[in-house]
Amino acid sequence: MRHGQNDTGSAVGRRAYLFAGSHAAAERAAIAYSILGTCLLLDVNPIEYLADILPRLARGVVIARDVPSMMPAAWKAAHLGVTSSAT
């Protein structure tokens, strides 16, 4: 059995992509769901993650070499000391 195969949230999402309005909108929704799913799997708070990452992306100063450090796993490793000292 594949991971998430019987997950009702995934099944609803797959059907909803048919009504996303366009293929590009469906792709953007799939990317957002993938990022949020990765955050949940890695036990990363998606709100904190997106609050840090989205402003950097919006400024448009992201260099290709910086992209791997913005992935949820690398972001968690970089912020582990910050979040653990805050608790």
C-alpha positions in Angstrom: 0.0 0.0 0.0 1.4 3.4 -1.0 1.7 6.2 1.6 -1.5 8.3 1.6 -3.4 6.0 -0.8 -6.4 5.8 1.5 -6.1 9.2 3.0 -9.4 11.0 2.5 -7.7 14.4 2.5 -5.5 13.4 -0.4 -8.5 11.9 -2.2 -10.5 15.1 -1.8 -7.5 17.1 -3.0 -7.1 15.0 -6.1 -10.7 15.5 -7.1 -10.6 19.2 -6.3 -7.7 19.7 -8.8 -10.2 19.1 -11.6 -11.9 22.3 -10.6 -8.9 24.5 -9.9 -9.8 26.8 -12.8 -6.7 26.0 -14.9 -3.8 23.6 -15.2 -1.4 26.2 -13.8 -3.7 26.8 -10.8 -3.8 23.1 -10.1 0.0 22.9 -10.3 0.3 25.8 -7.8 -2.1 24.1 -5.5 -0.2 20.8 -5.7 3.0 22.6 -4.9 1.4 24.3 -1.8 0.0 20.9 -0.6 3.4 19.3 -1.1 5.2 21.9 0.9 2.6 21.8 3.7 2.7 18.0 3.7 6.5 18.0 3.9 6.3 20.4 6.9 3.8 18.1 8.6 6.0 15.0 8.0 9.1 16.8 9.3 7.2 18.2 12.3 7.9 21.8 11.1 5.3 24.4 12.0 4.1 25.4 8.5 3.0 28.9 9.6 6.5 29.7 11.0 8.1 28.2 8.0 6.0 30.2 5.5 6.3 33.4 7.6 10.1 33.1 7.2 10.3 31.8 3.6 7.6 33.8 1.7 9.0 37.3 2.5 12.4 36.2 1.2 10.9 34.8 -2.0 8.7 38.0 -2.4 11.8 40.2 -2.3 13.1 38.4 -5.3 16.7 38.2 -4.1 16.8 34.4 -3.9 19.8 32.9 -5.7 19.7 29.3 -7.0 22.3 28.2 -4.5 20.0 29.4 -1.6 17.0 27.3 -2.6 18.2 24.0 -0.9 18.5 25.9 2.4 14.9 27.0 2.1 13.5 23.5 1.9 11.6 22.4 5.1 14.2 19.9 6.2 17.1 22.4 5.9 15.0 25.2 7.4 14.2 23.0 10.4 17.9 22.1 10.9 18.9 25.8 10.7 16.2 26.9 13.1 16.4 24.0 15.5 18.5 25.9 18.0 16.3 29.0 17.7 13.0 27.2 18.4 14.4 24.9 21.1 15.8 27.9 23.1 12.5 29.7 22.8 10.5 26.9 24.5 
